[in-house]
Amino acid sequence: MKNNSFEFKQFRIKHYQGVMKVGTDAVLIGAYVETLNAKNILDVGTGTGLIALMLAQKSKANIVAIDILNQACENATENISNSKWKQRIQIIQSALQEYKPEYKFDLIVANPPFYTADTHSPDINRAIARHIIKMKPEDIITFCQNYLSENGNCAVIYPVNIADYFMKIAQQNGFYINAIVNIKANYKSKIIRKIIQFGKNKIVLKESNITIEKETRHDYTSEYIEMTKDYYLNF
């Protein structure tokens, strides 16, 4: 990290103060999801624009990236305008609940806020980015009911307890879980995150596991390196 920016192989992410910085959760879900034949992709809560840029790198899709925070949209706009994919990525300031697109999406990706503690950051922008204040799991399900294409997929990343709840309400609302990725910080840790992917069509569930580090910090596992090698400079 230099001068408040993060270098990837094909783009750079600059961080504005008050906007969530590059994190492992965003990198994991951005690297994991398959874009395949997706023509229209939505990045929910884009922050710096990281996931939108990762998806643009591996697809030819048109991408919309939304965020409720003006500061995040300004940050993402700068990062995307400096990339080779700026013609394919549109930034829109909007809450998910208020966003009414004119078409449906083949892929919806979200790295949503998940902290639920009553006490949160006095910086309201940071609190919104980190806590379930403006976007609940139910909001993502409702949006997908209206704007996920018939053969499309939605992927989210959450801590285990919220991920399990999310799967429950997705299934209660007629969706089928088609992939689960269990994420461990290291070989000794419990599962700390889950990537959940779902859609409107029932297919065989694929469940997999990934461990980020071995036993010491920054000693990454071969599976994590393989997943993220198209993005991280040192892999």
LINFENLIN-V569502 format. One record per residue. N is the residue number from 0. OMEGA is omega in whole degrees, -180 to 180 (999 if undefined). Layout:
N;OMEGA / N;OMEGA
This chain:
0;179 / 1;177 / 2;177 / 3;177 / 4;-178 / 5;-177 / 6;169 / 7;-175 / 8;-175 / 9;178 / 10;179 / 11;176 / 12;172 / 13;-178 / 14;169 / 15;175 / 16;180 / 17;178 / 18;-179 / 19;-177 / 20;178 / 21;-180 / 22;-178 / 23;-180 / 24;-179 / 25;180 / 26;-179 / 27;-176 / 28;177 / 29;179 / 30;-174 / 31;-170 / 32;177 / 33;-179 / 34;175 / 35;-176 / 36;-179 / 37;178 / 38;180 / 39;-177 / 40;175 / 41;174 / 42;-175 / 43;-179 / 44;-167 / 45;-180 / 46;-180 / 47;-175 / 48;-174 / 49;-176 / 50;178 / 51;180 / 52;178 / 53;-180 / 54;177 / 55;-179 / 56;-175 / 57;179 / 58;173 / 59;-174 / 60;166 / 61;-172 / 62;171 / 63;179 / 64;-178 / 65;174 / 66;-180 / 67;-174 / 68;178 / 69;-179 / 70;178 / 71;-180 / 72;177 / 73;179 / 74;-180 / 75;179 / 76;179 / 77;-179 / 78;-178 / 79;180 / 80;178 / 81;-178 / 82;179 / 83;-176 / 84;-173 / 85;180 / 86;-176 / 87;-176 / 88;179 / 89;178 / 90;179 / 91;174 / 92;-179 / 93;166 / 94;-180 / 95;-176 / 96;-177 / 97;-177 / 98;-178 / 99;-179 / 100;-179 / 101;-180 / 102;-180 / 103;-176 / 104;177 / 105;179 / 106;175 / 107;-177 / 108;-180 / 109;169 / 110;-167 / 111;175 / 112;-176 / 113;-180 / 114;-176 / 115;-177 / 116;179 / 117;180 / 118;179 / 119;-175 / 120;175 / 121;174 / 122;-172 / 123;178 / 124;180 / 125;179 / 126;179 / 127;-178 / 128;-172 / 129;-172 / 130;178 / 131;180 / 132;-174 / 133;180 / 134;180 / 135;176 / 136;-180 / 137;-180 / 138;179 / 139;179 / 140;-180 / 141;180 / 142;-179 / 143;177 / 144;-176 / 145;-167 / 146;172 / 147;-178 / 148;-174 / 149;-180 / 150;-177 / 151;178 / 152;171 / 153;178 / 154;178 / 155;174 / 156;-176 / 157;166 / 158;-170 / 159;-175 / 160;180 / 161;178 / 162;179 / 163;177 / 164;-180 / 165;179 / 166;-179 / 167;-177 / 168;175 / 169;-180 / 170;178 / 171;-178 / 172;170 / 173;179 / 174;178 / 175;176 / 176;-179 / 177;177 / 178;175 / 179;174 / 180;178 / 181;-173 / 182;175 / 183;179 / 184;179 / 185;-175 / 186;-176 / 187;-174 / 188;170 / 189;174 / 190;-176 / 191;-179 / 192;171 / 193;166 / 194;179 / 195;177 / 196;-177 / 197;179 / 198;-177 / 199;-177 / 200;180 / 201;175 / 202;-180 / 203;-180 / 204;175 / 205;178 / 206;-178 / 207;-178 / 208;174 / 209;176 / 210;-173 / 211;-177 / 212;178 / 213;-179 / 214;179 / 215;-178 / 216;176 / 217;172 / 218;-168 / 219;179 / 220;179 / 221;-179 / 222;178 / 223;177 / 224;-180 / 225;-178 / 226;-171 / 227;-173 / 228;179 / 229;-174 / 230;-176 / 231;-179 / 232;-172 / 233;-179 / 234;999
